[in-house]
Amino acid sequence: MDQLQQFLDDWQRSKPDLDLMPLAVLGRVTRLMALFESIRDQALAPFELKYGEFDVLATLRRQGDPYTLSPTTLYRSLLLTSGAVSKRLDKLETAGLITRTPDPSDRRAWQISLTPPGLERLESALIAHTIAQQKMLALIPLAEQQQLAALLGNWLHQLEQ
């Protein structure tokens, strides 16, 4: 029995007419996300990266060589405001993990790029991050992982419409 089941049992006893399905599903999704965030943060800590910084580096890495994006494309990819991304970029640039250089095709624009040390740190952190995810998912059979991914993907698609 998971922790949430006690809450569900208590509500069922004290208010049997309450629809508990939202709590049964969304409460568990919320609890899983909190556990995942804790495990993810532990995996990234040896690399001196917070998740937001890791996300910036990973977004640049996903682009392929030369691992470069404009600030606007970067913040849109991260689904954040330009101010939030700017703070992350300042920290990553100070650490030598990214550079900001003038865009050769537009003197008014900038490009954000991974540095070799940034790429190296990201590659190591990415391995640790992936292993942490695999360990969590290993607790359920592959067929159920695939089914869950499909269900969540469909649900997310419908909510995003």
C-alpha positions as CSV (number, residue, x, y, z in Angstrom):
1,M,0.0,0.0,0.0
2,D,1.4,3.5,-0.9
3,Q,1.2,6.4,1.4
4,L,-1.7,8.0,-0.5
5,Q,-4.0,4.9,0.1
6,Q,-4.4,5.9,3.8
7,F,-5.7,9.3,2.7
8,L,-8.1,7.7,0.3
9,D,-9.3,5.2,2.9
10,D,-9.8,8.1,5.4
11,W,-11.8,10.1,2.9
12,Q,-13.9,7.1,1.9
13,R,-14.8,6.6,5.5
14,S,-15.5,10.2,6.4
15,K,-17.1,11.4,3.1
16,P,-18.2,8.4,1.1
17,D,-19.9,10.5,-1.6
18,L,-16.6,12.3,-2.5
19,D,-15.2,11.3,-5.9
20,L,-11.7,10.1,-5.0
21,M,-10.4,9.3,-8.5
22,P,-8.7,12.7,-8.9
23,L,-6.8,12.2,-5.7
24,A,-6.0,8.6,-6.5
25,V,-4.5,9.6,-9.8
26,L,-3.2,13.1,-9.4
27,G,-2.1,12.7,-5.8
28,R,0.1,9.8,-6.9
29,V,1.5,11.7,-10.0
30,T,2.4,14.5,-7.6
31,R,4.0,12.2,-5.1
32,L,5.9,10.4,-7.9
33,M,7.2,13.7,-9.3
34,A,8.4,14.8,-5.8
35,L,10.3,11.5,-5.5
36,F,11.7,11.8,-9.0
37,E,12.9,15.4,-8.4
38,S,14.7,14.3,-5.2
39,I,16.4,11.4,-7.0
40,R,17.2,13.6,-10.0
41,D,18.7,16.3,-7.8
42,Q,20.9,13.7,-6.0
43,A,22.1,12.4,-9.4
44,L,23.0,16.0,-10.6
45,A,24.6,17.2,-7.3
46,P,28.1,15.6,-8.0
47,F,28.2,17.7,-11.2
48,E,27.4,20.9,-9.3
49,L,24.3,21.4,-11.4
50,K,20.7,22.3,-10.5
51,Y,18.1,20.9,-12.7
52,G,17.4,24.2,-14.4
53,E,21.0,24.5,-15.4
54,F,21.2,20.9,-16.5
55,D,18.1,21.6,-18.7
56,V,19.8,24.5,-20.4
57,L,22.9,22.4,-21.2
58,A,20.8,19.5,-22.3
59,T,18.8,21.7,-24.6
60,L,21.9,23.0,-26.2
61,R,23.3,19.4,-26.5
62,R,20.2,18.1,-28.2
63,Q,20.8,20.5,-31.1
64,G,23.9,18.6,-32.2
65,D,27.2,20.1,-33.0
66,P,27.9,23.1,-32.7
67,Y,25.5,23.0,-29.7
68,T,24.3,26.6,-30.3
69,L,20.9,28.4,-30.0
70,S,19.7,31.9,-30.0
71,P,18.5,33.1,-26.5
72,T,14.9,33.4,-27.9
73,T,14.9,29.8,-29.3
74,L,16.5,28.6,-26.0
75,Y,13.9,30.1,-23.7
76,R,11.0,29.0,-25.9
77,S,12.5,25.4,-25.9
78,L,12.6,25.5,-22.1
79,L,9.1,27.0,-21.8
80,L,10.4,29.7,-19.5
81,T,10.5,33.5,-19.6
82,S,13.6,35.2,-21.0
83,G,14.4,36.6,-17.5
84,A,14.4,33.1,-15.9
85,V,16.7,31.8,-18.7
86,S,18.9,34.8,-18.4
87,K,19.7,34.1,-14.7
88,R,20.6,30.5,-15.6
89,L,22.8,31.6,-18.5
90,D,24.6,34.1,-16.2
91,K,25.5,31.3,-13.8
92,L,26.5,28.8,-16.5
93,E,28.6,31.5,-18.3
94,T,30.4,32.4,-15.0
95,A,31.1,28.7,-14.5
96,G,32.6,28.5,-18.0
97,L,30.0,26.0,-19.3
98,I,28.5,28.2,-22.0
99,T,29.5,31.2,-24.0
100,R,27.5,34.1,-25.4
101,T,28.8,35.3,-28.7
102,P,27.6,37.8,-31.3
103,D,25.5,36.1,-34.0
104,P,27.5,36.4,-37.3
105,S,24.3,36.8,-39.3
106,D,22.8,39.6,-37.1
107,R,25.1,41.9,-35.2
108,R,22.2,42.8,-32.8
109,A,21.7,39.1,-31.8
110,W,23.6,36.6,-29.7
111,Q,24.2,32.9,-29.7
112,I,24.5,30.7,-26.7
113,S,26.9,27.7,-27.1
114,L,28.2,24.9,-24.9
115,T,31.8,25.2,-24.2
116,P,34.0,22.0,-24.2
117,P,33.9,21.9,-20.4
118,G,30.1,22.4,-20.5
119,L,29.8,19.6,-22.9
120,E,32.0,17.3,-20.8
121,R,30.1,18.1,-17.6
122,L,26.7,17.6,-19.4
123,E,27.7,14.3,-20.9
124,S,28.7,13.0,-17.4
125,A,25.6,14.4,-15.7
126,L,23.4,13.0,-18.5
127,I,24.6,9.5,-17.8
128,A,23.9,9.9,-14.1
129,H,20.5,11.4,-14.8
130,T,19.6,8.6,-17.2
131,I,20.7,5.9,-14.7
132,A,18.5,7.5,-12.0
133,Q,15.5,7.4,-14.4
134,Q,16.2,3.8,-15.4
135,K,16.4,2.8,-11.7
136,M,13.0,4.3,-11.0
137,L,11.4,2.7,-14.0
138,A,13.1,-0.7,-13.4
139,L,10.6,-1.2,-10.6
140,I,7.8,-1.9,-13.2
141,P,7.9,-4.3,-16.1
142,L,8.8,-2.9,-19.6
143,A,5.4,-3.6,-21.0
144,E,3.8,-1.6,-18.2
145,Q,6.4,1.2,-18.8
146,Q,5.3,1.3,-22.4
147,Q,1.6,1.3,-21.6
148,L,2.1,4.0,-19.0
149,A,4.1,6.1,-21.5
150,A,1.3,5.8,-24.0
151,L,-1.4,6.6,-21.5
152,L,0.4,9.6,-20.2
153,G,1.3,10.8,-23.7
154,N,-2.3,10.6,-24.8
155,W,-3.5,12.4,-21.6
156,L,-0.9,15.1,-22.0
157,H,-1.7,15.6,-25.7
158,Q,-5.4,16.1,-24.8
159,L,-4.6,18.6,-22.0
160,E,-2.3,20.6,-24.2
161,Q,-5.0,21.1,-26.9
